Structures are given as structure tokens and as C-alpha cells.
Amino acid sequence: MAFELTHPRNSETDLVGPLSVLTRLGSVLGPKIYSSVLEWNRPE
């Protein structure tokens, strides 16, 4: 947030960078988190 606030110009590039990183992280971590949650909530 601070980066976007201190650099109001290039708002598109400021958004595209973090969004692509978040999307990449989500696609990688999503299945892992989902499977771990399933294992955690699995009845004994």
C-alpha cells in the first residue's frame, strides 16, 4: 500500500505487478492450503 501511495503515477503498472505476483502465489499456494485444510478438518 505504501508503495502505491508514494507512487500515484504508473498506477497501472503498480497494480499489474502485485496482481500478477498474487495470482502466481495463489495458483501455487491455493491447492497446498486447500489440501492442508482438508487434512486438518478430516475426521479422525
N, CA, C and O atoms as CSV, one atom per row, in Angstrom:
chain,resi,resn,atom,element,x,y,z
A,1,MET,N,N,0.837,-1.201,0.000
A,1,MET,CA,C,0.000,0.000,0.000
A,1,MET,C,C,0.874,1.255,0.000
A,1,MET,O,O,0.606,2.213,-0.725
A,2,ALA,N,N,1.914,1.234,0.818
A,2,ALA,CA,C,2.784,2.404,0.911
A,2,ALA,C,C,3.414,2.714,-0.441
A,2,ALA,O,O,3.542,3.877,-0.824
A,3,PHE,N,N,3.808,1.660,-1.164
A,3,PHE,CA,C,4.429,1.859,-2.475
A,3,PHE,C,C,3.457,2.543,-3.426
A,3,PHE,O,O,3.834,3.459,-4.157
A,4,GLU,N,N,2.195,2.093,-3.414
A,4,GLU,CA,C,1.194,2.691,-4.296
A,4,GLU,C,C,0.896,4.133,-3.868
A,4,GLU,O,O,0.638,4.991,-4.711
A,5,LEU,N,N,0.930,4.394,-2.564
A,5,LEU,CA,C,0.625,5.741,-2.090
A,5,LEU,C,C,1.760,6.703,-2.427
A,5,LEU,O,O,1.510,7.856,-2.779
A,6,THR,N,N,3.008,6.236,-2.322
A,6,THR,CA,C,4.130,7.130,-2.595
A,6,THR,C,C,4.379,7.273,-4.085
A,6,THR,O,O,5.079,8.193,-4.507
A,7,HIS,N,N,3.809,6.366,-4.903
A,7,HIS,CA,C,3.965,6.440,-6.353
A,7,HIS,C,C,2.592,6.417,-7.027
A,7,HIS,O,O,2.228,5.418,-7.649
A,8,PRO,N,N,1.815,7.522,-6.910
A,8,PRO,CA,C,0.469,7.562,-7.503
A,8,PRO,C,C,0.518,7.433,-9.016
A,8,PRO,O,O,-0.420,6.908,-9.616
A,9,ARG,N,N,1.599,7.902,-9.650
A,9,ARG,CA,C,1.739,7.741,-11.095
A,9,ARG,C,C,2.060,6.284,-11.411
A,9,ARG,O,O,2.488,5.539,-10.528
A,10,ASN,N,N,1.859,5.874,-12.654
A,10,ASN,CA,C,2.088,4.481,-13.053
A,10,ASN,C,C,1.223,3.548,-12.212
A,10,ASN,O,O,1.653,2.451,-11.856
A,11,SER,N,N,-0.012,3.991,-11.891
A,11,SER,CA,C,-0.886,3.178,-11.045
A,11,SER,C,C,-1.164,1.834,-11.704
A,11,SER,O,O,-1.327,0.825,-11.017
A,12,GLU,N,N,-1.220,1.817,-13.050
A,12,GLU,CA,C,-1.499,0.558,-13.748
A,12,GLU,C,C,-0.365,-0.443,-13.529
A,12,GLU,O,O,-0.611,-1.605,-13.208
A,13,THR,N,N,0.860,0.006,-13.702
A,13,THR,CA,C,1.995,-0.897,-13.527
A,13,THR,C,C,2.131,-1.283,-12.051
A,13,THR,O,O,2.495,-2.417,-11.739
A,14,ASP,N,N,1.841,-0.349,-11.149
A,14,ASP,CA,C,1.904,-0.655,-9.719
A,14,ASP,C,C,0.899,-1.737,-9.361
A,14,ASP,O,O,1.135,-2.546,-8.463
A,15,LEU,N,N,-0.244,-1.746,-10.084
A,15,LEU,CA,C,-1.261,-2.747,-9.800
A,15,LEU,C,C,-0.957,-4.061,-10.500
A,15,LEU,O,O,-1.142,-5.134,-9.926
A,16,VAL,N,N,-0.491,-3.976,-11.742
A,16,VAL,CA,C,-0.262,-5.193,-12.525
A,16,VAL,C,C,0.820,-6.057,-11.872
A,16,VAL,O,O,0.688,-7.281,-11.831
A,17,GLY,N,N,1.874,-5.442,-11.369
A,17,GLY,CA,C,2.958,-6.197,-10.742
A,17,GLY,C,C,2.462,-7.037,-9.578
A,17,GLY,O,O,2.530,-8.265,-9.632
A,18,PRO,N,N,1.957,-6.388,-8.512
A,18,PRO,CA,C,1.454,-7.134,-7.352
A,18,PRO,C,C,0.345,-8.117,-7.710
A,18,PRO,O,O,0.278,-9.205,-7.138
A,19,LEU,N,N,-0.527,-7.747,-8.648
A,19,LEU,CA,C,-1.621,-8.645,-9.016
A,19,LEU,C,C,-1.081,-9.913,-9.657
A,19,LEU,O,O,-1.542,-11.010,-9.343
A,20,SER,N,N,-0.105,-9.776,-10.556
A,20,SER,CA,C,0.455,-10.965,-11.201
A,20,SER,C,C,1.178,-11.830,-10.171
A,20,SER,O,O,1.102,-13.057,-10.222
A,21,VAL,N,N,1.879,-11.184,-9.236
A,21,VAL,CA,C,2.570,-11.942,-8.182
A,21,VAL,C,C,1.556,-12.646,-7.299
A,21,VAL,O,O,1.733,-13.816,-6.959
A,22,LEU,N,N,0.488,-11.937,-6.922
A,22,LEU,CA,C,-0.544,-12.550,-6.080
A,22,LEU,C,C,-1.225,-13.697,-6.808
A,22,LEU,O,O,-1.501,-14.740,-6.216
A,23,THR,N,N,-1.496,-13.500,-8.093
A,23,THR,CA,C,-2.125,-14.574,-8.870
A,23,THR,C,C,-1.222,-15.794,-8.938
A,23,THR,O,O,-1.678,-16.930,-8.800
A,24,ARG,N,N,0.076,-15.543,-9.152
A,24,ARG,CA,C,1.029,-16.656,-9.216
A,24,ARG,C,C,1.112,-17.350,-7.871
A,24,ARG,O,O,1.100,-18.579,-7.802
A,25,LEU,N,N,1.197,-16.561,-6.787
A,25,LEU,CA,C,1.257,-17.154,-5.449
A,25,LEU,C,C,-0.021,-17.920,-5.148
A,25,LEU,O,O,0.025,-19.011,-4.581
A,26,GLY,N,N,-1.160,-17.352,-5.527
A,26,GLY,CA,C,-2.442,-18.010,-5.272
A,26,GLY,C,C,-2.542,-19.332,-5.991
A,26,GLY,O,O,-3.021,-20.316,-5.427
A,27,SER,N,N,-2.087,-19.365,-7.247
A,27,SER,CA,C,-2.172,-20.612,-8.015
A,27,SER,C,C,-1.244,-21.660,-7.441
A,27,SER,O,O,-1.522,-22.855,-7.540
A,28,VAL,N,N,-0.140,-21.230,-6.839
A,28,VAL,CA,C,0.817,-22.192,-6.265
A,28,VAL,C,C,0.391,-22.603,-4.857
A,28,VAL,O,O,0.391,-23.788,-4.521
A,29,LEU,N,N,0.028,-21.612,-4.036
A,29,LEU,CA,C,-0.281,-21.894,-2.636
A,29,LEU,C,C,-1.713,-22.349,-2.423
A,29,LEU,O,O,-1.998,-23.057,-1.457
A,30,GLY,N,N,-2.623,-21.953,-3.313
A,30,GLY,CA,C,-4.035,-22.307,-3.159
A,30,GLY,C,C,-4.258,-23.794,-2.938
A,30,GLY,O,O,-4.816,-24.178,-1.910
A,31,PRO,N,N,-3.836,-24.653,-3.882
A,31,PRO,CA,C,-4.029,-26.102,-3.724
A,31,PRO,C,C,-3.375,-26.644,-2.463
A,31,PRO,O,O,-3.939,-27.520,-1.806
A,32,LYS,N,N,-2.184,-26.136,-2.108
A,32,LYS,CA,C,-1.495,-26.619,-0.906
A,32,LYS,C,C,-2.306,-26.278,0.337
A,32,LYS,O,O,-2.520,-27.127,1.202
A,33,ILE,N,N,-2.756,-25.021,0.421
A,33,ILE,CA,C,-3.552,-24.587,1.571
A,33,ILE,C,C,-4.854,-25.380,1.629
A,33,ILE,O,O,-5.282,-25.806,2.702
A,34,TYR,N,N,-5.483,-25.578,0.466
A,34,TYR,CA,C,-6.757,-26.304,0.408
A,34,TYR,C,C,-6.575,-27.735,0.893
A,34,TYR,O,O,-7.379,-28.226,1.685
A,35,SER,N,N,-5.517,-28.415,0.424
A,35,SER,CA,C,-5.292,-29.801,0.830
A,35,SER,C,C,-4.943,-29.878,2.313
A,35,SER,O,O,-5.377,-30.800,3.003
A,36,SER,N,N,-4.159,-28.913,2.810
A,36,SER,CA,C,-3.798,-28.931,4.225
A,36,SER,C,C,-5.026,-28.685,5.096
A,36,SER,O,O,-5.168,-29.283,6.162
A,37,VAL,N,N,-5.916,-27.794,4.635
A,37,VAL,CA,C,-7.153,-27.540,5.382
A,37,VAL,C,C,-8.029,-28.796,5.383
A,37,VAL,O,O,-8.644,-29.135,6.394
A,38,LEU,N,N,-8.075,-29.478,4.238
A,38,LEU,CA,C,-8.856,-30.714,4.172
A,38,LEU,C,C,-8.292,-31.745,5.134
A,38,LEU,O,O,-9.049,-32.419,5.832
A,39,GLU,N,N,-6.971,-31.875,5.181
A,39,GLU,CA,C,-6.358,-32.827,6.101
A,39,GLU,C,C,-6.621,-32.416,7.545
A,39,GLU,O,O,-6.879,-33.264,8.400
A,40,TRP,N,N,-6.556,-31.099,7.819
A,40,TRP,CA,C,-6.753,-30.608,9.177
A,40,TRP,C,C,-8.182,-30.875,9.644
A,40,TRP,O,O,-8.402,-31.207,10.809
A,41,ASN,N,N,-9.159,-30.729,8.735
A,41,ASN,CA,C,-10.565,-30.895,9.097
A,41,ASN,C,C,-11.050,-32.326,8.915
A,41,ASN,O,O,-12.212,-32.628,9.187
A,42,ARG,N,N,-10.163,-33.212,8.453
A,42,ARG,CA,C,-10.567,-34.599,8.226
A,42,ARG,C,C,-10.899,-35.267,9.562
A,42,ARG,O,O,-10.098,-35.196,10.494
A,43,PRO,N,N,-12.054,-35.910,9.673
A,43,PRO,CA,C,-12.414,-36.603,10.916
A,43,PRO,C,C,-11.442,-37.732,11.202
A,43,PRO,O,O,-10.976,-38.416,10.291
A,44,GLU,N,N,-11.144,-37.918,12.481
A,44,GLU,CA,C,-10.171,-38.957,12.888
A,44,GLU,C,C,-10.600,-40.321,12.392
A,44,GLU,O,O,-9.911,-41.311,12.635
